[in-house]
Amino acid sequence: MTLGLLTSGTTEKNLRSVLRWNSFWDIKHDTTGFIRLLEVDSFKLTIFPPSSGVQFYKDGIVFLSPSKNEGKMLPGHISFGTIEAYYGIPGDSIMEKHMIFSPSSSFSYPCEAITFSPDFNTMYFTKFPKKDNKEKIYMAKYTSTGINQLSWMSEIIPEDFCTDNSIYTHPSLSADEKILVFASDKEGSLGGMDLFITRKEGDKWSSPENLGNLINTPGNEFYPFLDSENNLFFSSDSLSGYGGYDIFTCKFDGEAWDKPINLSPQINSENDDVAFTISKMDGKTAFYTKKQKSGKVEMQLFRVTLREEVADSNLLTISFIFHGKPMLKTSLITAYTVTQVNPVEVEPSMTEPEITVAMETLPEKKSVIEPEPKFKPPESKIETIKPVISVPAESKDIVIYRVQILSGNKPQGNNQIIVNGESYNTYEYRYLGENRYTIGEFSTLSLAVKLQNALRQSGQKQAFVVAFKNNIRSLDPALFK
């Protein structure tokens, strides 16, 4: 379509007159033109390892810096020359004022690898545990230290979903605090590092699930970030991009995440672009890091803001630029259903504001690579059978347990499979954009767990029990007690 230019005289009223609010944005939108509503500028803040970026905290950011540079600010027990986390308020291009992030206990962990609850009193972060060379995810609480001072107090053991010697890193907490998305090379990954999801079930986290090959690839997916609308941002070195790691985003459609889109060459480059994070206070500022790929690793922090002409508008956020009007908020615990709902095109109302903003056409977006699934069904005697279960209209709350062993983008069909001499029906369903392959059909959890253990002993280490209520996959913790 033909797009007009924003001018320095653009006002809130004018912006409304040129801004069309579509109920579903990404069906026809690939950020063409609208990306030009953003300003991207380098920011004068050195990124010190082990950090690869920064994280928003309240109205500022958290970053690592040598404590010798801030000697007058530090309490006596902080050694000069060490790397410590600071919290500061960014100015136009530099940090204007800052203070120690955790006064009563040293915090020198990657700052882009932390995530906060909406009240900023709970933090999940990444560190190396004692006697372990693989990162794990820990929780900390902002609480009284007993010396008339509040500070971060960390748990001494990792979160309960960090169950093996794999890497668990870069957590991102959802707005309702019910899920964490993180990066890991744990069993079930499609290649190197993949993105996984775990859900809060009571006081514990569920067994992590791979986000699937709509998002993950045989390469590496890192640095997940969930914005206030649960849209997902992350970096990948294997999805179609401009070189090295590119930053991608997936719209949360109220039930699952859509296919990734590239954030465009205005942000991505031939180098590694990582650690994208958006302020959850107003959604109008973001930071990310560009890593040079040549020889010595050099990192440059960049800040993303709305153009001056539209910065004061209540209509626009950075997430809106990429995803449009947010979907209705739902609980992520119950939002994921067995069948992924295909988006429906909705014509915009004639009473809503119209849009014609901006700008030059970006390079054509390349298709996303969808790798073959890593796991194959075990060798078995297979014969075609009828679909497993049909719930009569008058029936209610029929609970069935099955054991899931495989996910992928190619249908396997409903068959029969032999495990330890016993024949089990199989059942295939759709979840998070992928086909899921399950074995068995049980009315009790204990029988399903028995099959799960048998499958794990036979080599299917990724086997786990899933529950269906009236043919819909259910995540109700009460079904697993």
Secondary structure, DSSP 4 states (H G I P E B T S, - for coil): ---BPP-TT--HHHHHHH-B--SS-TTT--STTGGGGEEEEE-B-PPPTT-SS-EEETTEEEEEEEGGGGGGGS-TTSPTT-EEEEEEEE-SSBEEEEEES-TTS---S-GGGEEE-TTS-EEEEEEPPTT-SS-EEEEEEEEE-SSS-EEEEE-SS--TT--SSS-EEEEEE-TTSSEEEEEE--TT-SSSSEEEEEEEETTEEPPPEE--TTT--SS-EEEEEE-TT--EEEEESSSS-SSSSEEEEE-B-SSSB---EE--TTT--SSEEEEEEE-TTTS-EEEEEEE--SSS--EEEEEEEE-TTTTT-SS--HHHHHH-SPPPP--HHHH--SSPPPP---PPPTTSPB--B--PPPPPPPPPP-PPPS--PPS--------S----TT----EEEEEEEEEESS---S-EEEETTEEEEEEEEEETTEEEEEEEEESSHHHHHHHHHHHHHTT-TT-EEEEEETTEEE--GGGG-
